Each structure stands twice: as C-alpha cells, then as structure tokens.
Amino acid sequence: MRLDAPGLTVADVRLDLLSEAHRVALAASGAVEAMWDWMPVIPTGTNFDAYFDHTLADAKDGRSIPFAVTRVSDGAFAGVAAYLEVSRTHRRLRIGYQWHPEVMRSGVVPAATALALIGRAKACRIRRIEYMIDEENVAAIKSVERIGAAREGVLRSHMRAAKGTWANMALYSLVDSEIRTAMILLQERVRALQIA
C-alpha cells in the first residue's frame, strides 16, 4: 500500500491526488478568502495561484501528498487535505492543510476525510501522526483533541503567517494504539452523522 494510491474513499468522501484539474474548483470554493488566516508565507507570493503552484511543486518533488476531497453523492468539491513531512524510515508523517468549505464542515465530510487519512496512514504502517496547528486556530485544536491526539508542546514564533503575524504552533500527535482509538472514534462519528 502506498500513501498516494488511488481509491481512498470513506463513507461519502473520496480523496484524489490534487492536480491542475482542481484549480478552478478550489478557487471558487471560498478557500481564497479563508486560507489567509492559517497559511504560511511562501517565497513566491501570497495569492491563490502562487499557493496552488507551490502545492503542486511540493507534491512533484515528494515533499507532500496533497488531496482534493470530493463528496461522492453529488460530485461536489468538498475541500483539501495533505500528508506532509513523510518519513518512511521513521514511520511518521504530518496531516495538514485540511480545509472544507463552510457548507461541508457540519456534515460527514470532515470526519470521513480525517478517517480516510488516518486509516491510509495506518495501512501504510505509519506509527506516528503529527498535527501542527496555529495556537489561535481553536476549532482545529479542538478537533484533534476530540480524537485523542496528545499535545506535545508549542513551537513559539515558529511560522510567519500569510496574514502577517508570527504563529505559535501547537504540536499534537497520535502514536501506536492512539491511532487505532482515533479511527474507532471517527468511525462512530461518521456512522452517527450518516444516520442523522
């Protein structure tokens, strides 16, 4: 099994490798307005196309594995997510760049996306899953705490954000059996949301 293998589908969510074909859908999704709150500064500029090009270049060079999220039931663009800083030697990776349009946030899409990413990582024998979150992003912090991720500390003034501030980044992780526990919690959440 490869992290970037096709066929990553959970419940009503499919993850496909991000490609040029997703540029228009992402640009029209509201990401352009929302992304500036949490995105890091990149060398090529702070506009949507610069970030999209940077993401594709990172993927091509093997620095990340970005995904476009699609809601299977209607084919709607449902967000993005990525594996970052993958180390096969140390069996660890970071999950990041998770974003869903406002309309998708309250439904099954975020839970299924998280379950798909964690499940694929576990299937690929990853033993440590990391999350690095801007300390001001309370919603994202609560979401990883709800699945049992342990807070390991804060990297102070770690990243210059696109909005012009210096971000303190909270570091969270799931290791070994915590990964299995997180998957069970997410499976239950997806099931409950599908019934509701």
N, C-alpha and C positions, 0 to 999 in steps of 0.2 A: 504494500500500500504506500502511495505517495501522498504528501500533503496537498499537492496540486492536481491529484487525479480527478477526472470528471465524475459526475454522478453524486455530488454532495447535496442530498435532498433530505429534509426532515419536515414532517407534517406538511404544511402548505408553503414551504420555503425551499428554494433552490439557490445554491451558490455556484456561480460560474466565474472563471478567472476574468478579472477586469480587463477589458480591451478597448480599443478605439471605438468600437461599436456602441459602447456605453456612455460616451462623452455627452451626447445630446440629452439623454435621459437624466443623467446626473446633474447637468447644468440646469435643467428645467425643474428639478425636484425640490428646490428650496435649499439645497446644500450650500449654494453660493452665499446665501445670506447667513446661514447657521455656522458654517465652518470656521469663520474668523474667531469665534470665541475660544476654540481649543486647539487650532492648528499651530504647528511650529513655523517659525520663519524658515524659508528655504532660500538658497543662493540666487535662484532665477526670478524672484519676484513674488509679490503677494496678489495674484489674481487667479481665477479659477483655472484657466488653461495652463498656467505655469505649474500649479499643483497637480493637475491631471497628468501633464507631461512628465513631471518629476516622479509620480507614482508609477507610470508605465516604465520609465527608465530604471527605477529601482527594481521592478519586477524582472525586467530583461537581464539585469546584472545579478540577479539572485539575492538581492538584499531584502526582498519582501515577496509575499504571495498575496496580492490583493484580490478581493472578490466583489462582484456585483451580486446583490441579493434580489431575487425575483419572487413575487407572490405567485405561486403556481396556479391558483384558482382562476385568476383573471389576467395573468401575464404582466401585472403592474410592476414597475421598478420599485423596489422596497428598501433600498439602502446599499451600504458598502461596509466591508469589514476586511481585516487583513491579518495574516501572520507576519510578524516582524522578528528580526534578530534570531533566526532559526539556527540552532546548533545541534546537528545530528550527533556529534561526538559526545556532547554533554546532555543530550536528550531534553532540550529545553527550547522554548520559544515564548514570544510575547504576542498576545492578542491585542490589537488596537485598531484605530481608525474606524470604530464602529459608529455608524450613523444611520438613522432611519428617518424618513420624512415624518412629520408630526402625526399624520393620519395613521401611520403604521405602529407608532410607539405603544399604544394601549392594547394592541392585539397580540396574536400569537407570533408575529414576525420577530421581535427582538429575542424572545425566549428560544424559538426554534433556531435562529441564527447562532445564538450562543451555544446551544446544544450541538448543532452541526459542527461548529469549530472545535469545541472541546472533544466531542466524540471522535472526529477525524484525528485530532492530535493523539488521543489515547490509542486509537487503532494503529498509529504510526510509532507507538512505543515511546511517546514523549512522557517524561516523568515530572517535568516542572513547567507550569504555565504561568506566565507573568502578566501583570497588568500595570502600566504606568499611567497614572491619571493626574491631571492638574488638580491640585488640592481644592480649588474653588469649584470644581465640577462635582457638586454634591450628589446629583442624580446618578452619575456614573459610579461614584464611590459606593453609594447605597446598593446599586445593582450587583456589584461584585461581592460586597459583604453578604448580601442575601443568599448567594450560592456557596458561601463558606470560605471565600478567599481570605487569607491571613494578611494583615497589614504588617509590613516588614520595616517601614520607616518612611522618611521623607527626604528626598534629594532637594536641598534648598537652592533656589535660583538656578535650576537645572536647565531650563529651556526658555529661549526668547520666543514669545508667542506672536502670532501674526497681528494680534490686537495691540501690540506694543508694550506688553508687560513682560516681566520675568516670572516664570511659573515655578512654584514649588511643586515637585512631582511626588505623589504618594505611590509607593511601590507595594503591590499586593501579589500574592502567589497562591496557586493550588499545587500541592505536591502529592504524589503517590495516591493513597486512598482518598484524599480530599477530592481528587479528580473524579473518582467514581461517585462519591457522595454528591458532588455538584451536578453530575449527569442525572442522577436519580431525582434530585430536586427540580431540575429543568424539565425532565420528562413528565413529572407530576404537574408542573405549571403549564406545559404545552397541552397536556391532556385536559386539564381544567379549563383552559381558555378555548379549546376546541368545542367543549360541551356547552360553555356559556353562550 
